[in-house]
Amino acid sequence: MLRRLLLTAAVSASAALSSASGAVAGTPAEAPGISPVPAASPSGPSAAALGGPDSLFPAGTPSSRAVAAAYGVVLPALMPPPARPDDSSDRLTVTVAGVGGGADGTFELECHPAGGTHPHAAEACDRLDRMTTWGKDTFAPVPRDSMCTMVYGGPATAHVTGTWAGRPVDARYDRSNGCEISRWNALVPVLPGTGS
């Protein structure tokens, strides 16, 4: 596809130059012996496109070398970098306080594949996968203009940092009102359940 675009651009530029010079000089836009559209193949530019007998550009001109260089340089530059093993897993550090019952502490959560020191790593990764939606921040705070019930859910707090879905995470959680309680509960089992 890129080859076709490059050839189309080269043909368009050549046609524009030919039309402009023809209009000024009063000569026809197409020169005899030059094909207006070079033949292209899926394997790359044809000999005609790079300066052959039916070339868009005569052999040896800078334009034919530029087209050849574009095929050799542009295509590799547009390819994505190879994936590294470190890029394939999402890693979070979950620090919990005020829950009690052995749930307090700092836990490492690794997903894809699930692992780390988190007590429920596989379930937590599954929950995060279900919550992750393109264009939506999985760890977004409660919007400032939200109307929340004045219900206190206890002194539990949590801090989640790391990387999820290729994006940095630095989110804080508490149970200070109904909105924050709902936000916490949506993340269980990443965060521990508190029984309320």
Number of C-alpha atoms within 10 A of each C-alpha: 7 12 19 14 10 16 20 14 12 21 19 14 12 17 17 13 13 17 17 13 14 15 12 9 10 10 12 12 17 14 12 7 10 15 17 17 17 21 15 15 10 9 7 13 19 15 15 21 26 23 20 15 15 19 21 26 25 17 18 11 11 11 17 21 15 13 19 16 12 13 16 11 10 13 12 10 9 9 8 7 8 7 8 8 7 8 10 13 17 19 24 21 20 22 18 22 15 15 19 13 7 7 17 18 14 16 19 18 23 23 20 13 12 18 17 17 13 21 16 17 21 19 14 22 22 15 16 20 15 10 15 14 11 8 6 9 14 18 19 12 13 14 8 6 6 8 11 13 12 10 13 13 17 15 12 19 18 21 17 21 17 18 16 20 18 12 9 12 20 13 15 17 20 21 21 18 17 16 20 20 22 13 18 23 18 15 18 16 20 25 24 21 14 18 7 7
